[in-house]
Amino acid sequence: MTEIRPFRGLRYDPKRVRGDDVIAPPYDVVGAEAVATLHARSPYNAAHLENPAGSERERFEGAARLLKAWTAEAVLKRDAKPAFYVYEQRAKVQGRTVSRRSFFARCRLHRPEEGILRPHEATLSGPREERLRLIRATRTNISPIFGTFVDQGHHASHLLVEVAKREPDFEATDALGDRHRLWVVTAVDEVATLTEAVAASNVTIADGHHRTHTALDYRDERAKAAGKRWTGNEPENFVLMGLIPEDDPGLVILPIHRLLKHDGAPERFFERLSGLYRVEALAGGSTQAVNDAWERVRANAMGPTTFAVLGAEGPSSIHLLTARSQQMIDAAMPPAISAASKGLDALVLTQTVLTPLFGIDRAALAAGRVEFTESHEEAALAVEEGHARLAFLINATRVSQIREVADAFEVMPQKTTYFYPKLSTGMVYNPLD
């Protein structure tokens, strides 16, 4: 059973600041230049907390001082009553406008092996240590984790739609033109509907794996310090979570294409692949040719496994790899992993192409030997301009696949999923008191 609770959120006063000026993307999707732009936008921008300036020794303590100062200035105000916070995002995704509705709650933490709050992706120690220092200093969940749940009966979905018809309590438009709106929900019956809907399901982490591990580490650290005084109901036992029904039509996962910057195609490349894949040379040399190749890949999203290879025989070359049979692909995958993992295109590419022909395994992926982009146009341009030697276009992971891998108590390699849009930082903060 998944336990969620309403909480007294810490929120920007819209009479004191413009929402457009204070929200920010999560810490892990912005570079140094973008962080500087966000810092310059407003002295109250969430990036001052999420990506604080200063030396490594001082930056997180600086974030804590800012948080305290903004509260003292009443730029940030604590809600009087515990609430859930319904959150709607409207974003342009691949040429269409997508609306996505979720809600923020405190969610009880669980270790992965308990099967209640389940990860789907591996993490790295560096970001976890950085996030731990931030939470120690601020004692606040600055940015939310994103989780999906099975909304049996669609009671939560229906309520989210109804709430979104009201006037929002806070709204903002970000630098990309995406719209963000927030509603404070305190009505007893509405809180109960959302609580019961999530309680009937487990939760799969969609985004925020490092933040989840950090929250667990911080909980355990605090529990150890408290000893026998620890009750299990302290705020540290919960984490700020954005929750969304997994069948929400606005839940979009973008593909993450692979770019090889230094590795060209090895000798007899396509011949060595021909046992598993049918190889088809496509006309290249134009934007339309790349678009057509990508459409061929997308047409096989449900199988057979299909990749497009850009640059194997010159910058403008395009080849299509289509699995001869899924049974053959399954047989080529590691026998110890589940059928769910064997069906992940990103993992199939690694196991049947990148590792045997290039020596690129999970460790090499994590070490940065491969770069990534969500845009097939950017992948093609990188090859054409010589920034990459090869590019592999692959289909996006599906939400159902994420749940199936989590059900098998397995995790995907990093850069297997890219949920878009990201949950914005600054819509609501969760003080741990």
N, C-alpha and C positions, 0 to 999 in steps of 0.2 A: 504493500500500500504506500503510495506517495503522499507525503504530508506537506501541504502548503498552508501558509498563514498570511493574513493581511498584515500590513506594517505601517508605521507612521513615517512616510517618506519625507526626505529632505528635498525640496524643489525650489527652482528659481521663481521669484515673484515676477510675473509678467508686467507688473507696473513699474518695475525697476530696470528690467533688461529686455531686449528683443530676443526672442527664441533663436532667430537666425544667427545671432552673434555668439551664442553660448554653447550650442551643441557641437559635438565633434565625433568623428569616426572612432571606433575602438583603437587602442594603442598599437595593435599589430598590423594595421593596414595603411599606416601613414609613414612616409619617410621624413627625414630631417627638415627638408624644405617645406613640406606641408605642415609640419608641426609649428615651424616658425610663423607661417601664415596664420594659423589658428591662434597662436599666442598674440599676434598683432591685432587680430580682429576685435578682441575685447579683453580687458583685464580680468573678466570673469569667465572666460571660455573654459569649458570642461577639460581641454587639453592641458591647461596649467596643472590640473590634478592628475590626469591620465598619463601625460608625458611631461613631467615637470622639468624645468630648466635647472641648471646648476651642476655642481660636481657630484660625482657618484656618492660621496659621503653625505651630501647635504640636500639632494634634490627631493627625497621623499619626506624628510622633515619639513622642507619648505612647502610641500603640498599640504601637509597637515596644518601648517600655520595659515595658509591661504583659506583652507576650508573653515577654520575657526573664525578668521576675519570676515569672510563673506557672510557667515551666520550672524556674527555680531552686527554687521551692517544691515542685516535683514534683506540682503540680496537673495540669500537662501533662507527659506522658512520651513520649519517642521510642521507637518500636518497634525492637527489636533486629534484626529481619529485614525485608527488603523484602517487601511484601505487596500484594495487591489487597484491597479492602474492599467486601464485598457489603452492599448497603443496601436495606432494605425499608421502604416507607411504607404505612400503612393510613389512609385518609382518607374522610370522608363527602363525597361529590360528588353534588350534585343528587338527594339522597334515598337514595343507595345507598352501600355501603361498597366502596371500591376498594383493591386491593392492587397495589403497583407495585414491581418489583425491578430494581435497577440495580447498578453497581459502580463504585468509584472507582479511577482509575489515573492515572499520568502519561502524557499523550498528547503526541506530538511536534507542535510547531506548524508550520503551513504557511500561506502567504499564500493568499487565496481563489482567485486565478487558477491555483493548482496543482491545484485540483479534489479535494483530499484532505480537508481540513477546511473545510467549506463553510458560509458564513453564509446565512441566509434573510431577514434583516431589517437595515434601515439603522440606523446609530448616530449619536449626537450627540457633539460634541467635548467638552462640559462634563464629563459623567460619565467619559469616557475619561481626562481629565487628572487628575481626583480619584482614580481607581483607580490611575493610574500613580504618584502621590505615595505612596499606601498601600503599593504593592509595593516601591518604592524604600526606604521606611523600614523595613519589616518583613522584606523578602526572603523572603516567605512567601505562598503562595496561601491566602488566608483562606477564601474561598468558592469552590465549584466551578462550572465551566461544565457545562452539561447537553447531551449529544449523543446522537443516535440512530444506529444502524448496522443493516445488513441481516444478520440472523443466519441464514445459510444452513445448513440442516440442523438448526437449533434447538439446537445443542450448548450454546451459552451459556445459553439460556433454561432448558434442563433442569438445568444445573449450578446456576444461581441458585435454582431451586426446591429442589434437594437441600440446598444450604447453609442455606437458610432454615428447614430442619427442626431445625437444631442450636440449642443454647443460644447466645444472642447474647453478644458481648463488650461491647456497650454498648447502652443503650436509653433512650428518653425519650418523653414525651408532651408535646406543645406546648399553647399556650393555647387552640387550637381543638379540642383533644381528639384530634388526629391522632397516630398512633403511629409512632415511628421506631426501627429496630433495625439494628445493625451487626455484621458478622462479619469477622474477620481471616482472610484466605485466603493461606496460604504453601505449601501442598502443591504440589510440582513439577508434577504432572499437571493439577491444577486451574488453576494459573497458565497452563500451556501451552494448555489448552482455551480460556480467555478471550482469551489473546493471539492465537491463531490465528483465532478467530472474528472479532475486530475487524480483523485484518490483511487478511481477505478482502473487506472493505468499505471504502468511504469513510465519513466521519462528517459528519452534518448538524447544525449547531448548532441546538438547540431553544431554549435560554435561555442568556443570558450573553454576548451579542454584544459589549458594551462591555468585559467582562473579557477576551474573546478578543483584541480589538484592543489592549488594554492590554498583555497578555502578549507580543504580537508587537512592540509598540513597545519594551518593556523588553528583550526579547531582542536587538533590533537595536541598542539603546543600549549594551548590555553587549558585544556583538560588536565594535562600533566602538571602544570603549575598549580592548578586548583586542588588536585588530589581528591580526597574524599568529599570535598565540598561541591564537586561537579555534579549537577543534577541531570544534564542532558537537555535542558530547556533553555540554556543560555543562548543569546543571539548568535554566537559563533557556531552553533549547531545548524544554522540556516545560511542560505546564500541568496543574493538577488538573482532571480531567474525570470527571463522572458519566456513565456510558455505559449505554444501554438499547437492547435490540432494538426496532426500530421497530414490530414487530407485537405488542408486549407489550399484553395486554388492559387493563392499568392505565394506559396512556399516554393521558391525557385532555387534550383541548384545549377550553377553555371559549370560548363566544362573547364578543365584545367589542362591545357595543351602543354606538351613537353618540348623544350628547346635545348639542343645540344650545342654549346658554344664552341667547343674545341674538338669534338669527335665527328669526323666524317664517316661516311658509309664504309665498312670494311670490304675487303675483297670478296667477291661472289656473294654479296649481301642478299640479293633477292633469291639467288639459287639456294642459299642456306635456309631461307625462310619458306621455300616452296613446299616443304613437307607438311607444314601446318596451314599455310595461307595460299590462296589464289592471288597472284600478283597481276595487277592490271595497270599499264602505263596510261595516264590520262594526258590530254592536251594541257599544256601549261602556258605561262607567259603573260597572263592577264589576271586582273582582279576577278573577273567573271569565272575564269577557270578555277580559281581557288574557292570561290563561293560554290560552284557546282560540285567540287570535290567534297566540301564540307557538307553539302546537302546529301550526298551519297552516304557519307558516314552517319549522319543523323537519321537517315531512312532505315538504318539497321540498328537503331538504339535498343530494340528488344531482341536483337540477334539476327544473324550470326555476328560475332565480334568483328568489328571493322575499324581500321585505322587508315588515315591518309598520311603519306610520308612526303614531306617537302624537302627538296634539295639533294636527294640521293645521287642524282646524275646531273648536277648543275643547279644553280640557284632557281631556275624556273621550272625544274622538273617536278612532276606530281605523280605519285603512285598510290594505288589503293590496295590495301591488304585486307582480304576477307577470309575469315576462318573457313577451312574446308568442312569442318564439322565441329560442333561444340563438344562432342565426345573426345575428339582428338585434343582440343584445347584443355579440357578437364584432365586428361591423362598427362599432359605436359606440365601441369601445375603441381606444387608440392603436395604430397599425399596427406599430410597431417592437417591441412586446413579444411575448413568447412566448404560445402557446396556454395554457400553464400559468398564467401571470399573468392572462390574460384570464378565467380561470375562478374567480378569487378574489372572493368576494362583497364583501369589504371594499373591494377596488379597483374593482369594478363600481359599487358605491354611490358612491364618490368620483368616478369618471369620468362616470357617467351622471346623477347627481343632485346631489351636493354641489358639484362644480365648475361645471357649466353653469348651475345654478339659484341657487346661493348664493355662488359665487366662492370656494369652499373647496377649495384644492388640497393637495398633500402638504405644502407649506411652511406653510400655515395650520393643518393638522393638527398638525404638529410644534410650532408656535408656541402651541398651547393654545386655539385658537378652538373646538375640539370637545372635550368631555369624554367619559369612557368608563366603562362598568360591565359586569361580567360577569353581572349579574342583571336579568332582564326586569322583575321586581317593582320593583327600585330605579329602573329607567328610567321605569316608569309613575308611580311615586310622585313622582319629580322633576318630571314634567310636571304632575301633578295639583296639587302644592303650589307650582308656579310657579318652581321652581329651574331648570327648563329650559323652553324654548318648544316644542321638538320632540324626539322620540326616534325613532331608527331601530333596529328589532330585526333582527339579521342572524345567519345561521348561522355556526357555528364553522368555522375552517379545518381541513381534514383533514390527517393526517400524510402521506398520499400526495401531497397538493398541495405540502407543504413540500419534499419530496424533488424533485418535478418542477420547481419553481421554482429550486431549487438546481442541479439538473442543467442548467438553461438558463443558469446563471451570472447569475441575476438576484436581486434582493432585494425583499422585500415592504415596503410602508410600515410605519412603526411602528404598534403596536397592532393587528396583524393576527392575532397568536396569543397565547394565554394558557394555558400549560401549568400544570396543577394536579394535585397539590400542587407547590409549589416545593421544590427540594432545600434542606434545612436547612443553615445554617452552624453549624459546631462539631462535626459528626460526626467529621471528621478534617481536619487542616491539612497542607499540603505545604510544608515548608521547602525553600528553593532552595539546598541545599548537599549 
